Amino acid sequence: MKSAYELAMERLNKTSPTVKLTDTQKKEIAELESRCAAKIAERELVINDEIAKATAKGEFDEIEKLQKQLISDRKSAQADLEEKRAKVREGKHA
C-alpha cells in the first residue's frame, strides 16, 4: 500500500512531469545564480554605505528610502534570475 505522499507525488508527476536538466543547463543555471548573488552583494555594499552616511547625518527618511530600494533591487534581481532559469530549462539560452 502506498502512502499519501507517494500518491500525491504520482499525481504531481502526471500533471507536471519532472524535467531532467543536462549538465550544460545545470552549469548555466549555476552561473546565473552566481551572477545574481554577486549583483545583489554589490548593491548591498553600495546601499549599506549610503545608509551609513545617512545614519551619520541623522537622515532617517533617507535611511528608510534606501532600505526599500535595497529590497526592491533584491526582488528585481531574483525575478530576473527566475526568468533566465526558466529560459535555460526550456532549452533557450539566457
N, C-alpha and C positions, 0 to 999 in steps of 0.2 A: 504494500500500500504506500502511495506517495504522500509526502507531507504537503501541507497547504503552500509552503514556499516553493516546492518543486512544481506543483500545478500552476502556480502563478507565473513562475519563470517560463514554463512551456507556453502559456498563453501569450506572454510578452514576446517570446521569440517568434511566435506565429504572426503577431501583428507588426512587429518591427524587428526583423532578424538582426543579429549582431554582425557588424561589418568587420571583417578582418583587414587590418592595415598592413601594407607592405613595409619592409624595412626602410625604404626611401620615404614613405609617408610618415613613419614614426620619427625619422630624423628631421624631416621638415617641420613637423609639429613641435618637436623639442627645440629646434632653432627659433621658431616663432615664440614659444613660451619664454625662451631665454632673452630674446629681444624685448619682449613686453616687460619682463621683470626689470631689465636694465633701464628701459624708458621710464617706468614707474619710479625706480630708485633715483634716477636723475631728477625727475620732477620733485620728488620728496626733498632732496637735498636743496634745491633752489628755493622751494616754497618754505621749508623749515628755516632756511637762512633769513628769508624775508619776514617770517613770523618772529624770529629772534630780534630782528631790528625793530619791528613794530612793538614788541613787548618792551624793549628798552625805552622806546619813546612814549609808551603808555597808550598806544592807539588800539584800543580794544575792538573797535568796529572793524578795523583793518585786519586784525587777527582772525576774527570770525569769517570775514570775506575770504581770506587766504585758506583757511581750513576747508571752507566749502569748495573752493577752487581745487584743492588737492583731492577731495572726494570725487568731484566731477571728473578730474583728469584720470583718476584710477578707474572709474566706471567706463569712461570712454576707451581707455586702453584695453580693458577687459572685453568690452563689446567688440572692438576691432579684432582682438585675438580670437574670439569665438567665431567671428565671421570668416577669418582666414583659416581657422581649423576646419570649419565646415567645407570650405572650398577644397582643402587638401584631402579630406575624407571622400569627397565626391570625385576625386581624381583630377581636379583642376589645380594648377599651381597658384600659390598665393603671392 
